[in-house]
C-alpha cells in the first residue's frame, strides 16, 4: 500500500480525502496557496507545501510545483480530487514519468473521454444511446447549421474539451447560429485552449441522471445506484439525490448495465461517472463521462455504506474491487445540498469574507456535512464558491427530505452570504416534493417566482 499520498486539491474535498487516508494509515501531504495557509486541509495533513500564488493558475494548477512537492516529500501517489488537475491527461502522464501513481484512470483514457466529442463517438461505436446531434467535431458555422437542420432546433453548441458550463450556447433558430457559434468557440478557446465544437439537440422536460462506475485493473466492473442531478442553475448542480425515485428496479438495472458497457468499451480503470438524460418515456441518452470522483459521491456512499475514496486508493494500488455488484444496492435515500458562499439576491454572485459564527447540526443518524469551514475561517475570492456539502439519509425520499429540512433550519453561518435560504425554500417546493423537477425547472420556473417573493 502507498506510504504517503499528496492531495492535489483544496477545500472540502481535500479534507474529505485526507480523512480517509488517515483512517487507512497513509501519511498525507497537502498543497496550498498563501490564501489557504490556514485552511482546514492544511491543518489536517501530516505535511503541507506552498505551491505558488493565490491564483489557481499559480498554485493548484501549477503542475511543476505540485510534482516537485510530491517528489520532495516522498509521496508515492497523488489524489487529484475533482476540478483543477483531476481530468488533465498531461498531469497524469507526468505523474507516471516521475514514478508517482495517479489515483485515477490511465492518461490515455482521460484524454479520450475528456474530449466530449470523442467520448460521444466512442459511445456511438459501442452502441450506447447518445443524444441526436453531430457525429464528430463541427468545423464551422455552415457545418453546425446543416446538422441543426437535420436534428431540428433548438440545439446546444458545446465545447469538445468543455466542462463546468463553459463554451456552451443554446441556439433556438438558424438566425442565432452564427453569433452563438462564434461566442461559444471563443469562450472554449479561452477556457480550455481548444476551440473544437460539437452539437446536440436540446432535449426538453428531461431529467439529468448519472451512474458512477468502478472498474479494477483485472476488468471487474460495478455500478452504483443512479443519482438524480436535475436541480441545476447555469449548468451547475445544486441538489443531488440517490436513487431516482421515478425508476423501477428493472430500469435501474438497465441504466447500470449501459454504464458498465460504456466503461468496458473504454477499458476503464478506477472510478468515473457517466451522465445521461432521461426523457418522459424513461429512455436514456449518454451525455458525457467524468473521469474523476464527483462532488456528489457523498449520496452514493450514504445509500451503499461504502467509502469511494478508500476504494479508489486500493484499485490504484492494483488491488481488486473491495465490493461486488450485490454490495451496491440502494438502502434508503440520500440528498445533498451544495452550500455556496454567494449572494442569491445579487444573481448568486460569489461572496468572500470571514466566518464569524458557525453551527453545524450534526450528531444524529443520517446526517453528513463535508466542509472546510470552522469559526474564524476565511473564504477567499480566488476559488470555487462551494464551501460545504450538506447530506441527509432516510429510509425513503420523504424521510430524507424531512431530515434535510431540519438540518437546514438548524444550520447557522454568519460573516458571509450563502445560498442557505434558497435551499430552505426549494425543499418546500411542490414540484420538487413530487419529484417532477426537470433540468430547466429551477431557472425557468422556481427562481423567477422565488426572487419576486423575496
N, C-alpha and C positions, 0 to 999 in steps of 0.2 A: 504494500500500500504506500501511497505517497507520504513522505515525511513532512513536507511543507508546501502549502498552496498559496499563491498570490491571487488575491481577488481584484481583478481589473475593473473595478466599478466603485460606486459610492452610494450614499443614501440607504434607504430601507433594504434594497436587495443585497447590498454588501453586508449589512448587519445580518440579514437572514442566512446568507451563505456562510459567514464566519461562525455563526452559532452551530450550524450542522457540522462543520469541520471540527469544531472544538469537541462536540459530542463523539466524533469519530476518532479522537485522539490525534488529530493532524494539526501541526503548527500553522499559523496564518500570518500573511503579510498584507497589510492594507496600503493602498496608494492614496495620495491626497494632493489637493492644491492648497495654497495659502488660505483661501476662503473656507476650506473644510478642515483646517488643522485641529479644531476642537470637536469635530463631528463624532458621532457615536461609533461609527465603524472604525475610526482611527483609535479610539479608546479601547475597543474590544479586542483588536488584533494583537498578536504577540509582538509584531514589528510593524512599523509604518515608515513609508518613504515618500517624501515630497517629489512629485514627478514633473513639476512645471507650474506655470502661472494659472491665474483664475479662469481664463477662457478654456473651454473644453478642448479646443484645438491645441492648446499649450500643455495640457495635463492628461486628461482622461482619454484623449485621442493621440497622445504623443507616444507612438509605437516604440521608438528607440529608447526613450526614457523608461518606459514600462518594462521593456525586456531587460534593460540594464539593471533595474530594480530587482527583477526576478533572478537574474544571474548573480547579482551582488549579494543577495540574501540567501542564496542556495535553494530557492524554490524549485521543485521538480515538476510542478504543474501550475496552470493558470486557469481560473474560472472567470469567464468574461461577464457573467450575469446577463442582463438584457440591455439593449441600447449600446451606445458607444462602439466598442470594437467587437461586439458579440457575433456579428454577421459579416465580419471583414475577413475574406479568404486570405488576403496577403498577410494579415496578422497571424492567422492560424498556421500558414506556411512558415513564417519566420520563427514561431514558437518551436516547430518541429526541427528547423535548422539549428536552433540553439539547444536542442536536446531537452526541451521542456514540453510536457504533454498539455495540449489544448483540450480542455474539458468540453467537448462538443463534437460535432461531425467532422469528417475529413474536409480539408480545404477545397478539394475539387467539388464536393457536394455543395458546400456553401456558395461557391462561385456559380454553379449551375442553377441552384434554386434561388439564389439571391437576385438573379435577373428574372423578374416576374414573367417576361415574355418567354424566356427559355423554359421556365418551370411549366408554363401553360402548354408549350409544345410537347414537353416530356409527358405531361398528363394525357394529352391527346393521343400520343403514341401508345400509351399504356391503357387506353380505353377507359380512362377516368373521365366522367362527365364534366365539361367545363362550360362557363358562361358563353353564349354565342358572341363571336367577335373575330378579331384578326387571328391568323394562324402564326404569324411571326411578327417582326418589327414593322412599324409603319414608317415608310421612307419620307413622305412629305404630306402636305395638305390634300393633294389630289388623291393620294392613296387612302387617306383617312376618310374622305368623302365617299369614295367608292364603296368601302366596307360598311360605312354607316348607312348608305342607301340599301345595302343588301340586308342588314340585320334590322334596320328601322330605328328611327330616333325615338326617345333620347338615347344618347350613348355617353360613355365615360372614357375620356382620354387618360391614360395612366403612364407614368414614367416606368420604363422597364427595370431600372435599378432602384425603384422607389420604395417608400415606406413612410409611416408617420403622417400620411395625408399630404405629402409633398408631391408636386408635379402632377396633380390630378385636377381635371376640369370636366364638369358635366356640360354636354352640348345638346341643346334642345332642338336645334334645326340647322340646316345647311348654312344659313346666313351667319350663324355664330362660329362656324368651324374654323375659319382662318385665324381669327383673333384668338380664340381659345387654344388652338394648336400652338401658336407662337408663344403664348403666355406659359402654357404647361411645359413646353420644351425648354424655354429659358429658365424656368424655375427648376426643372430637372437637372439642367447643366450646372446651375449654381449650387444646388443642394448635394448632388451626387457625382458631379464631374462626368455625367453620361446623359446625353440628350435623346437617347433612343426611346421611342414611344410604342405603345400598343393600345388597342381599343376593345372595349366590351360594351355590349348592350346594357343599358340601365334596367335592372330588374326591380320592379316596384312592389311595394307591400310584401317584402320578404324579411325573413329572419337571418341573422348572422350567427351561424353555428361553427364551432371549431372542435377538432379532435386532437388531443395530444397523444402522440405515439412514442413508443420506446423500443429500440432495437439494439441488441448487443452485437458483438463482433462475430459471433457464431451464426448470426442471421435470425435469431429468435425475436419475434416482434409481437407487441401487445398494444392495445389502445385503452385509453381512459374514457369514462363516460363523457359525453359531449358537454361543451359549455355554450350557453346562450349569451352572446355579447351584442345584442341588438340595441342596447341603450347607448347611443353614440352622439357626440357633438363634434363637428369638424373632423369626421372620420376617426375620432379618438373615443375609445371605450370609456364609459364612466361607471357602469354597473355590470357585473358578470354573475352568472348563475350556473350551477350544475346540479343535476342534469336539466335538460329542457323538458318541462312538464308536458309538452304537446306531443312528444314522440312515444310511440308504442315500443315495447321491448324488441319487436321484430325490426322496426325502423332503426332503433339504436344499434342493433347488431349489423344491419345493412350499412349504416354510415361508418361504423367502426371497421368493417371489412373493406370498404372503399379506401379508407385512410391507410390501412395496413398494405393494401395493394399498391398504393402510391409510394409508401415508404420502401417496400421491397423492390419496386422498379428502380429506385434510386440507390439501392444497396446502402441504405442509410444506417448510420451508427450513432448511438446516444439518443437524446430526446429531441423532439421537434413538434410543431403544431401545424396541422393542415386546416385551412379555413375554407368554409363553404357558405353559400347562400342557400336557403331553403324557401321554395315558393309555397303558395297556398295549397298545392297538391302534394306537398311533402316530397318534392323531388330535390335532390341535392346537386349543387354545381360547384366545382372547385374554383377557388379564388386565388389563393397563394399559399405558400408554406413558409413558416418562420423557423429558422434553424437554430433555435435557442430556447431557453426557458422563457415562459411568458409571465407578464405581470400577474395574471390571474391564475397561476398554477396553484394558488392557495385553496381555491374552491375544490379543485381536483384532489388535493391532499386531504381536505376535510371529509369528503364523501367516500374516500377509499382507505383512509388511515395509513397512507404511505408517505415517505419522505422522498420527494423527487430529486432534491439536490444530492442526497446521500446515494441514490441510485445512479445519478449522473457520474459521480466520483468513482463508484465501483465499476461501472461499464467502461469508463475512460481508462481504468486500470487493467482492463482486459478480463474482468470477471463476468460471469453470466448474469442475466437479469435477476434481481432479487425477488421477483414475483412472477406469477403466471397469470394468464388472462382471467381465470376464475377468481383471482385475488383482487381484481379491479372492478368489482360490481359496485354500483352506487348504493350506498347505505345512507338513506336520508337525503337531505337537500341543503345546499350551501349557497350563500350570496356574498358577493364582495362589493363594497362601495369604495371608490378611489377618492381619498381626501386630498384635495389640491389647495395649495396656497394661491388663491386667486379671488378676484372680486366679481361675483355674479352680477352685481348691479352695474358694473362697468364692462359689460360684454366679456366677463370671465377673464379680465386682464390679469396676468401673473402678479403676485404680491410678494414682498420681501419684508423682513423685519426680525425681531427677537421675540421668542415665546415668553410672555410674562407669567402665564399660569397655564397649567396643563393637567387635565384629569382624564385618565384612560379607564373606562369602565370594564375592566377585565375581571377575572376571578370566578366566572361561572361556566358551566358546561356549554360548549358550543360557541365560545367567543374567542376570536383571534384578532390581534391588532399588530400588524407588521409596520414598524415605524423607525425613523431615525430621531424622532423628537424627544426632548426632555426639557424641563424648565430651564429657561435662560439660553436654550439653543438658538442659534441664528439661522435664518433661512436666507440664503444668498440669492441674488437675481441672475446668477450665471447659468443655472441648470434647470432641468425639468421641474415643473411646479408640484408634482406629486410628492407628498410628504408622509402619507400613511395609507395603509390598506386595512379597512375595517371589514371583518369577515364574521359571518354568523353561520351556525349549523342548526338544523332542526330535523325531526323525523319526517316532515313533509314541507312543501313550499310555504304553506300558511304559517307554520310554526317558525320557519327560518325568517320570514318577513317580520313576524311579531317580535322575534328576538332582536332583529336588526333595528326596528323602530325604537325598542327600549334602549339599545346601545347608543344610537344617535341622539336620543333625548338626554342621555346622561353625559355624553361626551362634551368636555369643556376645553376650549382653546382660546386664549387671549393674547393679543400682541400682534397678530397678523390676520388678515382677512382670509377666509376659506369658503369652500362650497358646501359647508355643512348644512346650511339652511335649505339649499337646493335638494340635497339627499332626503332631508326630513320631509319636504313637500312631495317629492316624487314617489316616495314609498307609500303615500296615501292616495296616489292617482288611481282612478278606477280602471283605466286601460291596463296599467301595469299590474294591478292586483288580479285582473282576469287573464294575465299573460298573453295579451294581444298586441304587445309592442313590436312594431317593425323598425327597420333601421332608420327611417326618416321621421318617426313619430316624435322624438324628443325635440328636434329643431323646428319641425313644421307645425306641430300641434301644442305640445306641452309648454315649451319655453315662451312663445308669444303670450299665451294665456297667463303664465306664472309671472312674467315680467310686468304685465299690466296690473295684476293683483298686487304686486309688490309696490 
